[in-house]
Amino acid sequence: MSTNIDLIFKIAGVGILTAVLHTLLKHAGKEEQAQLATLAGVAIVLMWVIELLGHLFSQVKSVFKLF
Amino acid sequence: MEIAQIVGFGLIAAVLAVVLRQEKPELALLLSIGAGVLLFLMVLTKIGAVINVLRDLSVRANVNLLYLGTILKIVGIAYIADFGAQLCRDAGESALASKIEFAAKVLILVLAIPIVMAVLDTLMNILS
């Protein structure tokens, strides 16, 4: 359970951090780097979520005997 | 009190998603996917226990295990497809969501065909 809520907090933290970074870089006049920071944040979170989705699908497969 | 855990988890995820949605909608979507998957995983083990009981009952009642297996597969497909479709609809891609639902319907139909054929065979046996 604690690991579960940890992941949500991690995702929200990355999101808020990228939002702040995006704003900062944009105000500093570095549009491209702001875009790259956003992209990096999305990629990191996507890795976690895809891992989780794979776990879910394998679990559903084993519970419902799908293959 | 597992329901308290689940409701609390959902509320926290909802608040964080709302905070993120203003700044980064794509990350808010990923967060809601993650929260949905985790909530689903929490109850999946319970569903597994119920299904084991159902399988046990069907063995005791001498029901052909093929039918129960097919029904369980259909339920699994429906769960996964509904999950994906709702996430797509949340992200504002209702066209994709309806395609996912269509695909799920086709797959369920494919799984259901053997049962339909079995019913028809039985019917023919009774008639002849």
N, CA and C atoms of all chains as a GROMACS GRO file, in nm:
protein
  585
    1MET      N    1   0.083  -0.121   0.000
    1MET     CA    2   0.000   0.000   0.000
    1MET      C    3   0.086   0.125   0.000
    2SER      N    4   0.194   0.126   0.085
    2SER     CA    5   0.276   0.248   0.092
    2SER      C    6   0.347   0.271  -0.040
    3THR      N    7   0.392   0.160  -0.105
    3THR     CA    8   0.459   0.177  -0.234
    3THR      C    9   0.360   0.230  -0.338
    4ASN      N   10   0.233   0.192  -0.323
    4ASN     CA   11   0.133   0.236  -0.420
    4ASN      C   12   0.120   0.387  -0.419
    5ILE      N   13   0.097   0.442  -0.297
    5ILE     CA   14   0.076   0.586  -0.289
    5ILE      C   15   0.205   0.660  -0.320
    6ASP      N   16   0.320   0.594  -0.293
    6ASP     CA   17   0.448   0.654  -0.326
    6ASP      C   18   0.457   0.686  -0.474
    7LEU      N   19   0.410   0.593  -0.557
    7LEU     CA   20   0.422   0.614  -0.702
    7LEU      C   21   0.340   0.735  -0.744
    8ILE      N   22   0.219   0.749  -0.686
    8ILE     CA   23   0.135   0.863  -0.721
    8ILE      C   24   0.204   0.993  -0.681
    9PHE      N   25   0.263   0.993  -0.561
    9PHE     CA   26   0.333   1.115  -0.517
    9PHE      C   27   0.453   1.143  -0.606
   10LYS      N   28   0.521   1.035  -0.648
   10LYS     CA   29   0.636   1.054  -0.735
   10LYS      C   30   0.593   1.118  -0.867
   11ILE      N   31   0.484   1.067  -0.923
   11ILE     CA   32   0.437   1.121  -1.052
   11ILE      C   33   0.397   1.267  -1.036
   12ALA      N   34   0.323   1.296  -0.928
   12ALA     CA   35   0.280   1.435  -0.906
   12ALA      C   36   0.400   1.525  -0.885
   13GLY      N   37   0.502   1.474  -0.812
   13GLY     CA   38   0.622   1.554  -0.789
   13GLY      C   39   0.693   1.587  -0.919
   14VAL      N   40   0.709   1.485  -1.003
   14VAL     CA   41   0.773   1.509  -1.133
   14VAL      C   42   0.693   1.610  -1.214
   15GLY      N   43   0.561   1.597  -1.207
   15GLY     CA   44   0.476   1.689  -1.282
   15GLY      C   45   0.492   1.832  -1.237
   16ILE      N   46   0.489   1.854  -1.105
   16ILE     CA   47   0.500   1.991  -1.053
   16ILE      C   48   0.639   2.047  -1.084
   17LEU      N   49   0.741   1.959  -1.069
   17LEU     CA   50   0.878   2.003  -1.096
   17LEU      C   51   0.894   2.044  -1.242
   18THR      N   52   0.841   1.963  -1.333
   18THR     CA   53   0.854   2.000  -1.475
   18THR      C   54   0.776   2.127  -1.505
   19ALA      N   55   0.662   2.144  -1.439
   19ALA     CA   56   0.584   2.266  -1.463
   19ALA      C   57   0.664   2.389  -1.421
   20VAL      N   58   0.726   2.379  -1.301
   20VAL     CA   59   0.806   2.493  -1.252
   20VAL      C   60   0.925   2.518  -1.344
   21LEU      N   61   0.991   2.407  -1.383
   21LEU     CA   62   1.108   2.418  -1.470
   21LEU      C   63   1.072   2.481  -1.604
   22HIS      N   64   0.957   2.438  -1.655
   22HIS     CA   65   0.909   2.491  -1.782
   22HIS      C   66   0.890   2.643  -1.772
   23THR      N   67   0.822   2.684  -1.664
   23THR     CA   68   0.798   2.828  -1.647
   23THR      C   69   0.927   2.906  -1.635
   24LEU      N   70   1.020   2.851  -1.551
   24LEU     CA   71   1.147   2.919  -1.530
   24LEU      C   72   1.223   2.935  -1.661
   25LEU      N   73   1.235   2.824  -1.734
   25LEU     CA   74   1.314   2.828  -1.857
   25LEU      C   75   1.248   2.918  -1.961
   26LYS      N   76   1.116   2.920  -1.960
   26LYS     CA   77   1.048   3.005  -2.057
   26LYS      C   78   1.072   3.153  -2.025
   27HIS      N   79   1.071   3.184  -1.894
   27HIS     CA   80   1.096   3.323  -1.857
   27HIS      C   81   1.240   3.363  -1.883
   28ALA      N   82   1.331   3.262  -1.879
   28ALA     CA   83   1.471   3.291  -1.910
   28ALA      C   84   1.494   3.299  -2.060
   29GLY      N   85   1.388   3.277  -2.137
   29GLY     CA   86   1.401   3.289  -2.282
   29GLY      C   87   1.457   3.165  -2.349
   30LYS      N   88   1.448   3.049  -2.281
   30LYS     CA   89   1.500   2.925  -2.342
   30LYS      C   90   1.383   2.831  -2.371
   31GLU      N   91   1.314   2.864  -2.480
   31GLU     CA   92   1.194   2.789  -2.514
   31GLU      C   93   1.224   2.642  -2.538
   32GLU      N   94   1.332   2.617  -2.618
   32GLU     CA   95   1.360   2.478  -2.658
   32GLU      C   96   1.391   2.393  -2.537
   33GLN      N   97   1.472   2.450  -2.445
   33GLN     CA   98   1.507   2.371  -2.327
   33GLN      C   99   1.386   2.348  -2.238
   34ALA      N  100   1.294   2.443  -2.238
   34ALA     CA  101   1.170   2.423  -2.161
   34ALA      C  102   1.093   2.306  -2.218
   35GLN      N  103   1.084   2.302  -2.352
   35GLN     CA  104   1.015   2.190  -2.416
   35GLN      C  105   1.084   2.058  -2.383
   36LEU      N  106   1.219   2.059  -2.388
   36LEU     CA  107   1.293   1.936  -2.359
   36LEU      C  108   1.271   1.890  -2.216
   37ALA      N  109   1.264   1.985  -2.123
   37ALA     CA  110   1.240   1.948  -1.982
   37ALA      C  111   1.104   1.880  -1.969
   38THR      N  112   1.003   1.938  -2.036
   38THR     CA  113   0.871   1.876  -2.032
   38THR      C  114   0.875   1.736  -2.089
   39LEU      N  115   0.945   1.722  -2.203
   39LEU     CA  116   0.953   1.592  -2.268
   39LEU      C  117   1.019   1.489  -2.177
   40ALA      N  118   1.127   1.533  -2.110
   40ALA     CA  119   1.197   1.441  -2.021
   40ALA      C  120   1.106   1.396  -1.907
   41GLY      N  121   1.031   1.492  -1.851
   41GLY     CA  122   0.940   1.456  -1.742
   41GLY      C  123   0.837   1.355  -1.787
   42VAL      N  124   0.779   1.381  -1.906
   42VAL     CA  125   0.677   1.290  -1.956
   42VAL      C  126   0.738   1.152  -1.980
   43ALA      N  127   0.860   1.148  -2.034
   43ALA     CA  128   0.922   1.019  -2.063
   43ALA      C  129   0.948   0.940  -1.936
   44ILE      N  130   0.997   1.010  -1.833
   44ILE     CA  131   1.026   0.940  -1.706
   44ILE      C  132   0.899   0.879  -1.649
   45VAL      N  133   0.792   0.963  -1.646
   45VAL     CA  134   0.668   0.913  -1.587
   45VAL      C  135   0.609   0.802  -1.672
   46LEU      N  136   0.625   0.815  -1.806
   46LEU     CA  137   0.572   0.713  -1.896
   46LEU      C  138   0.638   0.578  -1.867
   47MET      N  139   0.768   0.579  -1.839
   47MET     CA  140   0.837   0.454  -1.807
   47MET      C  141   0.772   0.386  -1.686
   48TRP      N  142   0.750   0.463  -1.580
   48TRP     CA  143   0.689   0.405  -1.460
   48TRP      C  144   0.551   0.350  -1.491
   49VAL      N  145   0.472   0.432  -1.565
   49VAL     CA  146   0.332   0.392  -1.587
   49VAL      C  147   0.326   0.269  -1.675
   50ILE      N  148   0.418   0.262  -1.775
   50ILE     CA  149   0.412   0.146  -1.864
   50ILE      C  150   0.450   0.019  -1.789
   51GLU      N  151   0.549   0.031  -1.701
   51GLU     CA  152   0.586  -0.084  -1.618
   51GLU      C  153   0.465  -0.132  -1.537
   52LEU      N  154   0.395  -0.032  -1.479
   52LEU     CA  155   0.278  -0.064  -1.396
   52LEU      C  156   0.169  -0.129  -1.481
   53LEU      N  157   0.149  -0.077  -1.603
   53LEU     CA  158   0.045  -0.132  -1.690
   53LEU      C  159   0.079  -0.276  -1.728
   54GLY      N  160   0.208  -0.301  -1.756
   54GLY     CA  161   0.247  -0.438  -1.787
   54GLY      C  162   0.218  -0.530  -1.670
   55HIS      N  163   0.246  -0.483  -1.549
   55HIS     CA  164   0.217  -0.561  -1.429
   55HIS      C  165   0.068  -0.591  -1.420
   56LEU      N  166  -0.014  -0.486  -1.445
   56LEU     CA  167  -0.159  -0.504  -1.438
   56LEU      C  168  -0.206  -0.607  -1.538
   57PHE      N  169  -0.156  -0.596  -1.663
   57PHE     CA  170  -0.205  -0.687  -1.766
   57PHE      C  171  -0.164  -0.830  -1.737
   58SER      N  172  -0.041  -0.849  -1.687
   58SER     CA  173  -0.002  -0.987  -1.656
   58SER      C  174  -0.086  -1.041  -1.541
   59GLN      N  175  -0.118  -0.953  -1.446
   59GLN     CA  176  -0.201  -0.996  -1.332
   59GLN      C  177  -0.340  -1.036  -1.380
   60VAL      N  178  -0.399  -0.951  -1.466
   60VAL     CA  179  -0.532  -0.981  -1.517
   60VAL      C  180  -0.529  -1.112  -1.596
   61LYS      N  181  -0.423  -1.130  -1.675
   61LYS     CA  182  -0.411  -1.254  -1.752
   61LYS      C  183  -0.409  -1.373  -1.659
   62SER      N  184  -0.333  -1.363  -1.550
   62SER     CA  185  -0.322  -1.481  -1.465
   62SER      C  186  -0.451  -1.503  -1.387
   63VAL      N  187  -0.521  -1.395  -1.351
   63VAL     CA  188  -0.644  -1.414  -1.273
   63VAL      C  189  -0.754  -1.473  -1.360
   64PHE      N  190  -0.769  -1.418  -1.483
   64PHE     CA  191  -0.879  -1.464  -1.569
   64PHE      C  192  -0.836  -1.574  -1.664
   65LYS      N  193  -0.713  -1.623  -1.649
   65LYS     CA  194  -0.661  -1.730  -1.736
   65LYS      C  195  -0.673  -1.694  -1.884
   66LEU      N  196  -0.638  -1.568  -1.915
   66LEU     CA  197  -0.636  -1.525  -2.055
   66LEU      C  198  -0.498  -1.556  -2.110
   67PHE      N  199  -0.491  -1.593  -2.238
   67PHE     CA  200  -0.358  -1.598  -2.300
   67PHE      C  201  -0.368  -1.593  -2.450
   68MET      N  202  -1.055  -0.240   0.705
   68MET     CA  203  -1.112  -0.121   0.641
   68MET      C  204  -1.034  -0.087   0.514
   69GLU      N  205  -1.046  -0.178   0.419
   69GLU     CA  206  -0.971  -0.155   0.295
   69GLU      C  207  -1.037  -0.045   0.212
   70ILE      N  208  -1.170  -0.030   0.230
   70ILE     CA  209  -1.240   0.070   0.150
   70ILE      C  210  -1.190   0.210   0.184
   71ALA      N  211  -1.154   0.233   0.312
   71ALA     CA  212  -1.103   0.365   0.351
   71ALA      C  213  -0.972   0.393   0.279
   72GLN      N  214  -0.886   0.289   0.275
   72GLN     CA  215  -0.760   0.304   0.202
   72GLN      C  216  -0.785   0.341   0.057
   73ILE      N  217  -0.880   0.269  -0.004
   73ILE     CA  218  -0.903   0.288  -0.147
   73ILE      C  219  -0.959   0.427  -0.175
   74VAL      N  220  -1.056   0.468  -0.091
   74VAL     CA  221  -1.116   0.600  -0.112
   74VAL      C  222  -1.014   0.710  -0.088
   75GLY      N  223  -0.933   0.694   0.017
   75GLY     CA  224  -0.830   0.794   0.043
   75GLY      C  225  -0.732   0.804  -0.072
   76PHE      N  226  -0.691   0.687  -0.120
   76PHE     CA  227  -0.599   0.681  -0.233
   76PHE      C  228  -0.658   0.754  -0.355
   77GLY      N  229  -0.784   0.725  -0.383
   77GLY     CA  230  -0.849   0.788  -0.498
   77GLY      C  231  -0.859   0.938  -0.483
   78LEU      N  232  -0.893   0.983  -0.361
   78LEU     CA  233  -0.908   1.128  -0.341
   78LEU      C  234  -0.775   1.199  -0.355
   79ILE      N  235  -0.668   1.139  -0.298
   79ILE     CA  236  -0.536   1.202  -0.309
   79ILE      C  237  -0.496   1.211  -0.456
   80ALA      N  238  -0.516   1.100  -0.528
   80ALA     CA  239  -0.479   1.100  -0.671
   80ALA      C  240  -0.560   1.204  -0.747
   81ALA      N  241  -0.689   1.219  -0.711
   81ALA     CA  242  -0.774   1.315  -0.781
   81ALA      C  243  -0.726   1.458  -0.758
   82VAL      N  244  -0.690   1.487  -0.631
   82VAL     CA  245  -0.642   1.623  -0.600
   82VAL      C  246  -0.515   1.653  -0.677
   83LEU      N  247  -0.420   1.555  -0.675
   83LEU     CA  248  -0.294   1.577  -0.746
   83LEU      C  249  -0.318   1.592  -0.896
   84ALA      N  250  -0.412   1.515  -0.951
   84ALA     CA  251  -0.439   1.524  -1.094
   84ALA      C  252  -0.498   1.660  -1.129
   85VAL      N  253  -0.585   1.711  -1.041
   85VAL     CA  254  -0.644   1.843  -1.068
   85VAL      C  255  -0.537   1.952  -1.064
   86VAL      N  256  -0.442   1.938  -0.967
   86VAL     CA  257  -0.334   2.036  -0.958
   86VAL      C  258  -0.251   2.032  -1.086
   87LEU      N  259  -0.221   1.910  -1.132
   87LEU     CA  260  -0.135   1.896  -1.250
   87LEU      C  261  -0.204   1.937  -1.379
   88ARG      N  262  -0.338   1.922  -1.382
   88ARG     CA  263  -0.407   1.940  -1.509
   88ARG      C  264  -0.393   2.082  -1.564
   89GLN      N  265  -0.381   2.180  -1.473
   89GLN     CA  266  -0.368   2.318  -1.521
   89GLN      C  267  -0.236   2.340  -1.591
   90GLU      N  268  -0.129   2.282  -1.532
   90GLU     CA  269   0.004   2.308  -1.588
   90GLU      C  270   0.041   2.208  -1.696
   91LYS      N  271   0.025   2.080  -1.662
   91LYS     CA  272   0.071   1.975  -1.754
   91LYS      C  273  -0.037   1.870  -1.771
   92PRO      N  274  -0.127   1.888  -1.867
   92PRO     CA  275  -0.235   1.790  -1.882
   92PRO      C  276  -0.186   1.650  -1.915
   93GLU      N  277  -0.071   1.640  -1.987
   93GLU     CA  278  -0.026   1.505  -2.025
   93GLU      C  279   0.019   1.426  -1.903
   94LEU      N  280   0.083   1.498  -1.809
   94LEU     CA  281   0.126   1.429  -1.686
   94LEU      C  282   0.007   1.396  -1.597
   95ALA      N  283  -0.096   1.481  -1.603
   95ALA     CA  284  -0.216   1.451  -1.525
   95ALA      C  285  -0.280   1.323  -1.576
   96LEU      N  286  -0.278   1.306  -1.710
   96LEU     CA  287  -0.333   1.183  -1.768
   96LEU      C  288  -0.255   1.062  -1.719
   97LEU      N  289  -0.121   1.073  -1.722
   97LEU     CA  290  -0.038   0.960  -1.677
   97LEU      C  291  -0.065   0.931  -1.530
   98LEU      N  292  -0.083   1.036  -1.452
   98LEU     CA  293  -0.111   1.015  -1.310
   98LEU      C  294  -0.243   0.943  -1.291
   99SER      N  295  -0.343   0.981  -1.371
   99SER     CA  296  -0.472   0.913  -1.350
   99SER      C  297  -0.463   0.769  -1.399
  100ILE      N  298  -0.383   0.743  -1.505
  100ILE     CA  299  -0.363   0.604  -1.546
  100ILE      C  300  -0.300   0.524  -1.432
  101GLY      N  301  -0.194   0.583  -1.373
  101GLY     CA  302  -0.126   0.511  -1.265
  101GLY      C  303  -0.220   0.484  -1.148
  102ALA      N  304  -0.298   0.586  -1.111
  102ALA     CA  305  -0.388   0.568  -0.998
  102ALA      C  306  -0.492   0.460  -1.029
  103GLY      N  307  -0.544   0.463  -1.153
  103GLY     CA  308  -0.644   0.363  -1.191
  103GLY      C  309  -0.586   0.223  -1.185
  104VAL      N  310  -0.464   0.207  -1.238
  104VAL     CA  311  -0.402   0.074  -1.238
  104VAL      C  312  -0.382   0.026  -1.095
  105LEU      N  313  -0.335   0.116  -1.008
  105LEU     CA  314  -0.308   0.073  -0.870
  105LEU      C  315  -0.437   0.035  -0.799
  106LEU      N  316  -0.544   0.114  -0.822
  106LEU     CA  317  -0.672   0.080  -0.758
  106LEU      C  318  -0.721  -0.055  -0.806
  107PHE      N  319  -0.704  -0.078  -0.938
  107PHE     CA  320  -0.750  -0.204  -0.995
  107PHE      C  321  -0.670  -0.320  -0.936
  108LEU      N  322  -0.538  -0.300  -0.923
  108LEU     CA  323  -0.454  -0.407  -0.868
  108LEU      C  324  -0.493  -0.440  -0.725
  109MET      N  325  -0.539  -0.335  -0.651
  109MET     CA  326  -0.575  -0.361  -0.513
  109MET      C  327  -0.691  -0.459  -0.501
  110VAL      N  328  -0.787  -0.450  -0.595
  110VAL     CA  329  -0.903  -0.539  -0.582
  110VAL      C  330  -0.889  -0.664  -0.667
  111LEU      N  331  -0.784  -0.671  -0.750
  111LEU     CA  332  -0.772  -0.785  -0.841
  111LEU      C  333  -0.751  -0.915  -0.764
  112THR      N  334  -0.676  -0.909  -0.654
  112THR     CA  335  -0.651  -1.033  -0.581
  112THR      C  336  -0.782  -1.087  -0.522
  113LYS      N  337  -0.870  -0.994  -0.482
  113LYS     CA  338  -1.001  -1.038  -0.428
  113LYS      C  339  -1.083  -1.104  -0.540
  114ILE      N  340  -1.079  -1.043  -0.660
  114ILE     CA  341  -1.152  -1.102  -0.772
  114ILE      C  342  -1.098  -1.243  -0.798
  115GLY      N  343  -0.965  -1.258  -0.785
  115GLY     CA  344  -0.906  -1.389  -0.807
  115GLY      C  345  -0.962  -1.491  -0.709
  116ALA      N  346  -0.980  -1.451  -0.584
  116ALA     CA  347  -1.035  -1.544  -0.485
  116ALA      C  348  -1.176  -1.585  -0.523
  117VAL      N  349  -1.258  -1.485  -0.564
  117VAL     CA  350  -1.396  -1.516  -0.603
  117VAL      C  351  -1.398  -1.612  -0.721
  118ILE      N  352  -1.307  -1.588  -0.816
  118ILE     CA  353  -1.306  -1.674  -0.936
  118ILE      C  354  -1.265  -1.815  -0.901
  119ASN      N  355  -1.172  -1.829  -0.806
  119ASN     CA  356  -1.135  -1.964  -0.764
  119ASN      C  357  -1.255  -2.037  -0.704
  120VAL      N  358  -1.335  -1.964  -0.624
  120VAL     CA  359  -1.456  -2.026  -0.567
  120VAL      C  360  -1.550  -2.067  -0.679
  121LEU      N  361  -1.568  -1.980  -0.779
  121LEU     CA  362  -1.659  -2.012  -0.890
  121LEU      C  363  -1.612  -2.136  -0.963
  122ARG      N  364  -1.479  -2.145  -0.985
  122ARG     CA  365  -1.425  -2.261  -1.058
  122ARG      C  366  -1.451  -2.388  -0.977
  123ASP      N  367  -1.430  -2.376  -0.846
  123ASP     CA  368  -1.453  -2.491  -0.759
  123ASP      C  369  -1.598  -2.537  -0.767
  124LEU      N  370  -1.690  -2.437  -0.764
  124LEU     CA  371  -1.833  -2.470  -0.773
  124LEU      C  372  -1.865  -2.538  -0.903
  125SER      N  373  -1.806  -2.488  -1.014
  125SER     CA  374  -1.839  -2.547  -1.143
  125SER      C  375  -1.785  -2.689  -1.152
  126VAL      N  376  -1.670  -2.715  -1.090
  126VAL     CA  377  -1.619  -2.853  -1.089
  126VAL      C  378  -1.713  -2.942  -1.011
  127ARG      N  379  -1.764  -2.892  -0.898
  127ARG     CA  380  -1.855  -2.972  -0.816
  127ARG      C  381  -1.986  -2.997  -0.888
  128ALA      N  382  -2.032  -2.897  -0.967
  128ALA     CA  383  -2.161  -2.912  -1.034
  128ALA      C  384  -2.147  -2.982  -1.167
  129ASN      N  385  -2.026  -3.030  -1.199
  129ASN     CA  386  -2.002  -3.101  -1.324
  129ASN      C  387  -2.030  -3.017  -1.448
  130VAL      N  388  -2.009  -2.885  -1.438
  130VAL     CA  389  -2.023  -2.800  -1.556
  130VAL      C  390  -1.893  -2.810  -1.634
  131ASN      N  391  -1.904  -2.816  -1.766
  131ASN     CA  392  -1.784  -2.821  -1.849
  131ASN      C  393  -1.698  -2.698  -1.823
  132LEU      N  394  -1.571  -2.722  -1.794
  132LEU     CA  395  -1.483  -2.612  -1.757
  132LEU      C  396  -1.458  -2.517  -1.874
  133LEU      N  397  -1.482  -2.566  -1.996
  133LEU     CA  398  -1.462  -2.481  -2.114
  133LEU      C  399  -1.552  -2.358  -2.109
  134TYR      N  400  -1.677  -2.380  -2.064
  134TYR     CA  401  -1.772  -2.268  -2.063
  134TYR      C  402  -1.731  -2.164  -1.960
  135LEU      N  403  -1.695  -2.211  -1.840
  135LEU     CA  404  -1.655  -2.116  -1.737
  135LEU      C  405  -1.529  -2.039  -1.780
  136GLY      N  406  -1.435  -2.114  -1.841
  136GLY     CA  407  -1.313  -2.048  -1.886
  136GLY      C  408  -1.342  -1.939  -1.988
  137THR      N  409  -1.434  -1.971  -2.082
  137THR     CA  410  -1.470  -1.871  -2.182
  137THR      C  411  -1.533  -1.748  -2.118
  138ILE      N  412  -1.622  -1.773  -2.022
  138ILE     CA  413  -1.689  -1.659  -1.957
  138ILE      C  414  -1.587  -1.574  -1.883
  139LEU      N  415  -1.492  -1.641  -1.815
  139LEU     CA  416  -1.392  -1.564  -1.741
  139LEU      C  417  -1.305  -1.483  -1.835
  140LYS      N  418  -1.270  -1.545  -1.950
  140LYS     CA  419  -1.191  -1.471  -2.048
  140LYS      C  420  -1.268  -1.348  -2.096
  141ILE      N  421  -1.398  -1.366  -2.119
  141ILE     CA  422  -1.478  -1.253  -2.167
  141ILE      C  423  -1.481  -1.142  -2.062
  142VAL      N  424  -1.496  -1.183  -1.936
  142VAL     CA  425  -1.498  -1.081  -1.830
  142VAL      C  426  -1.364  -1.008  -1.825
  143GLY      N  427  -1.254  -1.084  -1.839
  143GLY     CA  428  -1.122  -1.021  -1.837
  143GLY      C  429  -1.105  -0.922  -1.951
  144ILE      N  430  -1.146  -0.964  -2.072
  144ILE     CA  431  -1.136  -0.875  -2.188
  144ILE      C  432  -1.219  -0.749  -2.164
  145ALA      N  433  -1.338  -0.768  -2.109
  145ALA     CA  434  -1.426  -0.653  -2.087
  145ALA      C  435  -1.365  -0.555  -1.987
  146TYR      N  436  -1.304  -0.612  -1.879
  146TYR     CA  437  -1.241  -0.526  -1.780
  146TYR      C  438  -1.130  -0.442  -1.842
  147ILE      N  439  -1.038  -0.512  -1.913
  147ILE     CA  440  -0.921  -0.442  -1.968
  147ILE      C  441  -0.965  -0.338  -2.070
  148ALA      N  442  -1.060  -0.378  -2.158
  148ALA     CA  443  -1.101  -0.286  -2.265
  148ALA      C  444  -1.172  -0.165  -2.207
  149ASP      N  445  -1.254  -0.188  -2.105
  149ASP     CA  446  -1.326  -0.077  -2.044
  149ASP      C  447  -1.229   0.019  -1.978
  150PHE      N  448  -1.127  -0.039  -1.914
  150PHE     CA  449  -1.023   0.042  -1.850
  150PHE      C  450  -0.956   0.133  -1.954
  151GLY      N  451  -0.912   0.071  -2.064
  151GLY     CA  452  -0.843   0.150  -2.168
  151GLY      C  453  -0.934   0.253  -2.231
  152ALA      N  454  -1.058   0.214  -2.255
  152ALA     CA  455  -1.151   0.307  -2.321
  152ALA      C  456  -1.180   0.426  -2.234
  153GLN      N  457  -1.197   0.401  -2.104
  153GLN     CA  458  -1.225   0.513  -2.014
  153GLN      C  459  -1.107   0.609  -2.005
  154LEU      N  460  -0.985   0.551  -2.007
  154LEU     CA  461  -0.868   0.638  -2.001
  154LEU      C  462  -0.859   0.724  -2.126
  155CYS      N  463  -0.887   0.662  -2.242
  155CYS     CA  464  -0.884   0.739  -2.367
  155CYS      C  465  -0.988   0.850  -2.364
  156ARG      N  466  -1.107   0.816  -2.310
  156ARG     CA  467  -1.213   0.916  -2.306
  156ARG      C  468  -1.176   1.030  -2.212
  157ASP      N  469  -1.107   0.994  -2.102
  157ASP     CA  470  -1.058   1.096  -2.007
  157ASP      C  471  -0.962   1.191  -2.076
  158ALA      N  472  -0.879   1.136  -2.165
  158ALA     CA  473  -0.780   1.218  -2.233
  158ALA      C  474  -0.841   1.298  -2.347
  159GLY      N  475  -0.973   1.284  -2.366
  159GLY     CA  476  -1.039   1.360  -2.472
  159GLY      C  477  -1.036   1.292  -2.607
  160GLU      N  478  -0.996   1.163  -2.610
  160GLU     CA  479  -0.990   1.090  -2.738
  160GLU      C  480  -1.106   0.992  -2.744
  161SER      N  481  -1.228   1.045  -2.760
  161SER     CA  482  -1.341   0.952  -2.756
  161SER      C  483  -1.347   0.864  -2.879
  162ALA      N  484  -1.287   0.911  -2.991
  162ALA     CA  485  -1.285   0.827  -3.110
  162ALA      C  486  -1.203   0.701  -3.084
  163LEU      N  487  -1.085   0.720  -3.025
  163LEU     CA  488  -1.001   0.603  -2.992
  163LEU      C  489  -1.073   0.512  -2.894
  164ALA      N  490  -1.142   0.574  -2.797
  164ALA     CA  491  -1.211   0.493  -2.697
  164ALA      C  492  -1.315   0.405  -2.763
  165SER      N  493  -1.391   0.461  -2.859
  165SER     CA  494  -1.493   0.376  -2.921
  165SER      C  495  -1.429   0.268  -3.007
  166LYS      N  496  -1.310   0.295  -3.065
  166LYS     CA  497  -1.242   0.188  -3.139
  166LYS      C  498  -1.201   0.075  -3.046
  167ILE      N  499  -1.151   0.112  -2.928
  167ILE     CA  500  -1.112   0.007  -2.832
  167ILE      C  501  -1.233  -0.077  -2.795
  168GLU      N  502  -1.347  -0.009  -2.772
  168GLU     CA  503  -1.466  -0.084  -2.735
  168GLU      C  504  -1.511  -0.176  -2.849
  169PHE      N  505  -1.499  -0.125  -2.971
  169PHE     CA  506  -1.536  -0.208  -3.086
  169PHE      C  507  -1.448  -0.332  -3.094
  170ALA      N  508  -1.316  -0.311  -3.076
  170ALA     CA  509  -1.224  -0.424  -3.081
  170ALA      C  510  -1.259  -0.526  -2.973
  171ALA      N  511  -1.292  -0.476  -2.855
  171ALA     CA  512  -1.327  -0.568  -2.747
  171ALA      C  513  -1.452  -0.647  -2.782
  172LYS      N  514  -1.550  -0.581  -2.846
  172LYS     CA  515  -1.672  -0.652  -2.883
  172LYS      C  516  -1.641  -0.763  -2.982
  173VAL      N  517  -1.554  -0.731  -3.080
  173VAL     CA  518  -1.520  -0.833  -3.180
  173VAL      C  519  -1.452  -0.951  -3.113
  174LEU      N  520  -1.357  -0.922  -3.023
  174LEU     CA  521  -1.284  -1.032  -2.958
  174LEU      C  522  -1.377  -1.117  -2.873
  175ILE      N  523  -1.471  -1.050  -2.806
  175ILE     CA  524  -1.566  -1.126  -2.723
  175ILE      C  525  -1.654  -1.213  -2.811
  176LEU      N  526  -1.692  -1.159  -2.928
  176LEU     CA  527  -1.774  -1.238  -3.021
  176LEU      C  528  -1.698  -1.360  -3.066
  177VAL      N  529  -1.569  -1.344  -3.097
  177VAL     CA  530  -1.488  -1.459  -3.139
  177VAL      C  531  -1.484  -1.564  -3.030
  178LEU      N  532  -1.471  -1.519  -2.904
  178LEU     CA  533  -1.466  -1.616  -2.794
  178LEU      C  534  -1.600  -1.685  -2.774
  179ALA      N  535  -1.709  -1.612  -2.806
  179ALA     CA  536  -1.842  -1.666  -2.776
  179ALA      C  537  -1.889  -1.763  -2.883
  180ILE      N  538  -1.825  -1.763  -3.001
  180ILE     CA  539  -1.874  -1.846  -3.111
  180ILE      C  540  -1.876  -1.996  -3.076
  181PRO      N  541  -1.772  -2.053  -3.011
  181PRO     CA  542  -1.781  -2.194  -2.976
  181PRO      C  543  -1.902  -2.228  -2.890
  182ILE      N  544  -1.936  -2.137  -2.798
  182ILE     CA  545  -2.054  -2.164  -2.714
  182ILE      C  546  -2.180  -2.162  -2.797
  183VAL      N  547  -2.190  -2.065  -2.887
  183VAL     CA  548  -2.308  -2.059  -2.974
  183VAL      C  549  -2.319  -2.186  -3.056
  184MET      N  550  -2.204  -2.233  -3.108
  184MET     CA  551  -2.207  -2.356  -3.188
  184MET      C  552  -2.250  -2.474  -3.102
  185ALA      N  553  -2.203  -2.479  -2.978
  185ALA     CA  554  -2.243  -2.589  -2.890
  185ALA      C  555  -2.393  -2.587  -2.866
  186VAL      N  556  -2.447  -2.465  -2.846
  186VAL     CA  557  -2.593  -2.454  -2.826
  186VAL      C  558  -2.666  -2.503  -2.948
  187LEU      N  559  -2.619  -2.462  -3.068
  187LEU     CA  560  -2.685  -2.505  -3.191
  187LEU      C  561  -2.678  -2.656  -3.208
  188ASP      N  562  -2.560  -2.715  -3.176
  188ASP     CA  563  -2.545  -2.861  -3.187
  188ASP      C  564  -2.646  -2.932  -3.097
  189THR      N  565  -2.656  -2.884  -2.974
  189THR     CA  566  -2.751  -2.945  -2.881
  189THR      C  567  -2.892  -2.935  -2.936
  190LEU      N  568  -2.923  -2.820  -2.993
  190LEU     CA  569  -3.057  -2.798  -3.049
  190LEU      C  570  -3.084  -2.896  -3.161
  191MET      N  571  -2.983  -2.914  -3.249
  191MET     CA  572  -3.001  -3.006  -3.361
  191MET      C  573  -3.020  -3.148  -3.311
  192ASN      N  574  -2.944  -3.185  -3.206
  192ASN     CA  575  -2.958  -3.319  -3.150
  192ASN      C  576  -3.099  -3.341  -3.096
  193ILE      N  577  -3.152  -3.238  -3.031
  193ILE     CA  578  -3.287  -3.252  -2.976
  193ILE      C  579  -3.388  -3.265  -3.088
  194LEU      N  580  -3.369  -3.186  -3.194
  194LEU     CA  581  -3.467  -3.184  -3.304
  194LEU      C  582  -3.465  -3.314  -3.383
  195SER      N  583  -3.346  -3.372  -3.402
  195SER     CA  584  -3.341  -3.489  -3.491
  195SER      C  585  -3.370  -3.618  -3.415
   0.00000   0.00000   0.00000
